[in-house]
Every structure is written in C-alpha cells, then in structure tokens.
C-alpha cells in the first residue's frame, strides 16, 4: 500500500485569523491564503520535530555526562550486528 505524501486538513479559523491570512497571502505566494496557512503549519511541524529531536539529544548528553563509566562498555553490546568500520 502506498502512503500519500500529503494530507488535507480542514481547520476552523476565527474571522480575524482568516482576514490576516487573506491580507498576507498576496505577498507570500500566488496560491493564496491556503498556501500561506499550509506553510505556517508545515514550518511549525518541522520546528516542533526539531525541538523534540534536540530534547532527546540533550537528555542523552545529560545521561552520558552523569554516567561517564558507560563509555568503557563494548559498543558491540549496544549495537549488535553493525558492520565494522
């Protein structure tokens, strides 16, 4: 089964939000307010994903700093089956 590369999402906007999008859209893209709204949502999603990844990296670094003895372990025990460099 093939997954769609994008989805359609319907959201309700306040009249003020709709007005602001409509006013800003001509300076953004020829496709109009819906394209601007999509760009805003996609940017937010990308930033949220990046923040989640960074949070995971920060937790990992914090753990590694708190447990420096972990570096003495054999990496093969953590990553079995990886090809040797």
ZIGI-V341529 format. One record per backbone hydrogen bond with DSSP energy under -1.0 kcal/mol. CO is the residue of the C=O (numbers start at 1). NH is the residue of the N-H. E is the energy in kcal/mol with one decimal. If there is no record, write none. Layout:
co={CO,CO}
nh={NH,NH}
e={E,E}
This chain:
co={14,15,16,17,18,19,20,21,25,25,29,32,33,34,35,36,37,38,39,40,41,42,43,44,45,46,47,48,49,50,51,52,53,54,55,56,57,58,59,60,61,62,63,67,68,69,70,74,75,79}
nh={18,19,20,21,22,23,24,25,28,29,32,36,37,38,39,40,41,42,43,44,45,46,47,48,49,50,51,52,53,54,55,56,57,58,59,60,61,62,63,64,65,66,67,70,71,72,73,77,79,82}
e={-2.6,-2.2,-2.5,-2.4,-2.4,-2.4,-2.4,-2.3,-1.6,-2.2,-1.4,-1.8,-2.8,-2.4,-2.6,-2.4,-2.5,-3.0,-2.4,-2.4,-2.6,-2.4,-2.6,-2.6,-2.5,-2.4,-2.3,-2.2,-2.4,-2.7,-2.4,-2.0,-2.4,-2.9,-2.4,-2.3,-2.9,-2.5,-2.5,-2.8,-2.6,-2.0,-1.5,-1.9,-1.6,-1.7,-1.3,-1.7,-2.5,-1.5}
